[in-house]
Amino acid sequence: MLRLRTRGIAEPGLEAWARAAAGRWLAARQLDARLAGRPELRAALKDLLGGDEGR
């Protein structure tokens, strides 16, 4: 899902599901740590959790 976002592809239903799943504090921290070596995906995660709906 994050890779789709980095390519400018929006799938609202999938994004809503991912936002709900990753929106919990621990899940967000784990995902951030997992993506430590992928700055473009970390940025997409931040955008997703920040509610960046304008994509």
C-alpha positions in Angstrom: 0.0 0.0 0.0 2.8 2.4 0.8 4.5 1.6 -2.5 1.2 2.5 -4.3 1.2 5.9 -2.5 4.7 6.6 -3.5 3.7 6.1 -7.1 0.7 8.4 -6.7 -1.9 5.7 -6.8 -4.7 6.2 -4.4 -7.0 3.4 -3.2 -9.3 5.0 -0.6 -10.6 1.7 0.9 -7.2 0.2 1.3 -5.8 3.5 2.7 -8.5 3.7 5.3 -7.8 0.1 6.4 -4.1 0.7 6.5 -4.6 4.0 8.4 -6.7 2.2 11.0 -4.3 -0.7 11.3 -1.2 1.4 11.6 -2.8 4.2 13.5 -2.3 2.5 16.8 0.8 3.7 18.6 2.7 0.4 18.9 1.9 -0.6 15.3 3.1 2.8 14.0 6.3 2.5 15.9 6.9 -1.1 14.7 6.3 -0.1 11.1 8.5 2.9 11.3 11.4 0.8 12.7 10.8 -1.9 10.0 11.0 0.8 7.3 14.2 2.4 8.7 16.2 1.6 5.6 13.5 2.8 3.2 13.1 6.6 3.6 10.6 6.9 0.7 8.3 4.3 2.4 8.8 5.9 5.8 7.7 9.2 4.3 4.6 7.6 2.8 3.8 6.1 6.2 4.1 9.5 7.8 1.8 11.0 5.1 -0.7 8.2 5.6 -0.8 8.5 9.4 -0.9 12.3 9.2 -4.1 12.0 7.2 -2.7 13.3 4.0 -5.9 12.9 2.0 -4.8 15.2 -0.9 -2.9 12.5 -2.8 
